[in-house]
Amino acid sequence: QVQVVDFGGGSVQAGGSLRLSCIISGRIRTIEAMGWYRQAPGKERELVASITSGGRTNYADSVKGRFTISRDIAQGSMSLQMSSLKPEDTAVYYCNLRMVTLGDFWGRGTQVTVSS
């Protein structure tokens, strides 16, 4: 089995910061990439940021310059540092693990609420 646990959400005022974390464990095989997705009420799930096994990062235009994704392979963890948060960042954030042979695994999600 593979476990993906995401946490760290909360409620903050606009302009504030939060740090999301994701821990992976279990039968981990070759990792292609890890990432954070989010889903706001009434909207589709969207990619926020991702990082490949080689360390290449990718960000949604809406978060560039405000969010930073990082990972610690040895610890089996990944983080998303979110700064200058906006009300439109309010969503449930999901950790995604993509393995070459086993496909996608998801965390249960963590709620981020940004008030104006």
C-alpha positions in Angstrom: 0.0 0.0 0.0 0.9 3.6 -0.5 0.0 6.3 2.0 -0.2 10.0 1.2 -0.9 12.3 4.1 -1.4 16.0 3.5 -1.8 18.6 6.3 -1.1 22.2 7.3 -4.2 24.0 6.1 -6.0 26.6 8.1 -7.6 30.0 8.1 -5.7 33.2 7.5 -6.3 36.7 6.5 -5.3 38.0 3.1 -1.6 38.7 2.9 -0.8 35.9 5.4 1.2 32.7 5.0 0.7 29.0 5.4 2.8 26.0 4.9 1.3 22.7 3.7 3.1 19.4 4.1 2.8 16.0 2.6 4.3 12.7 3.9 4.5 9.6 1.7 5.1 6.1 2.9 4.6 2.5 2.0 5.4 0.7 -1.3 7.0 3.7 -3.0 8.5 2.9 -6.4 10.1 5.2 -8.9 8.6 8.7 -8.5 7.9 10.7 -11.6 6.7 13.8 -9.8 4.8 15.2 -6.7 2.5 18.1 -6.7 -0.2 20.1 -5.0 -3.6 20.5 -6.5 -6.6 22.5 -5.3 -10.3 22.5 -5.7 -12.5 25.4 -4.8 -16.3 25.0 -4.4 -18.0 24.6 -7.8 -14.7 24.5 -9.6 -12.5 21.7 -11.1 -9.4 20.5 -9.4 -6.4 22.4 -10.7 -2.6 22.1 -10.5 -1.0 24.5 -8.2 2.6 23.4 -8.2 4.6 20.3 -9.0 8.2 19.1 -8.7 9.7 16.3 -10.7 12.1 13.6 -9.4 14.9 15.7 -11.0 13.8 18.8 -9.1 12.2 20.7 -11.9 9.3 22.8 -10.6 6.2 24.1 -12.3 3.7 26.6 -11.0 0.2 27.8 -12.0 0.4 31.4 -13.2 -1.8 32.5 -10.4 0.6 31.5 -7.7 4.0 32.3 -9.3 6.1 34.4 -7.0 3.9 33.6 -4.0 4.1 29.9 -3.5 7.2 27.7 -3.3 7.2 23.9 -3.6 10.0 21.8 -2.1 10.7 18.2 -1.3 13.0 16.0 0.8 13.4 12.7 -0.9 15.2 11.1 2.0 12.4 12.1 4.4 9.6 11.2 1.9 8.1 14.6 2.3 7.0 17.6 0.3 6.0 21.1 1.3 4.2 24.1 -0.2 5.1 27.5 1.3 2.3 29.9 0.5 2.8 33.6 1.0 0.8 36.7 0.2 -2.4 34.6 0.3 -5.5 35.9 -1.4 -9.2 35.1 -0.9 -9.1 33.4 -4.3 -6.6 30.9 -2.9 -9.3 29.4 -0.7 -9.8 25.8 -1.6 -9.1 22.2 -0.5 -5.5 21.5 -1.3 -4.5 17.9 -2.2 -1.1 16.3 -2.3 -0.4 14.2 -5.4 2.2 11.5 -5.8 2.8 10.2 -9.3 4.8 7.0 -9.7 6.1 5.8 -13.1 4.6 2.3 -12.8 1.9 2.7 -10.2 0.2 5.9 -11.3 -1.4 8.6 -9.1 -2.0 8.6 -5.4 -3.8 11.4 -3.5 -4.0 12.7 0.0 -7.3 13.4 1.6 -6.9 17.1 1.3 -6.5 20.0 3.6 -8.7 23.1 3.7 -7.1 26.6 3.2 -9.4 29.5 3.8 -8.2 33.1 3.2 -10.5 35.9 4.4 -10.4 39.5 3.1 
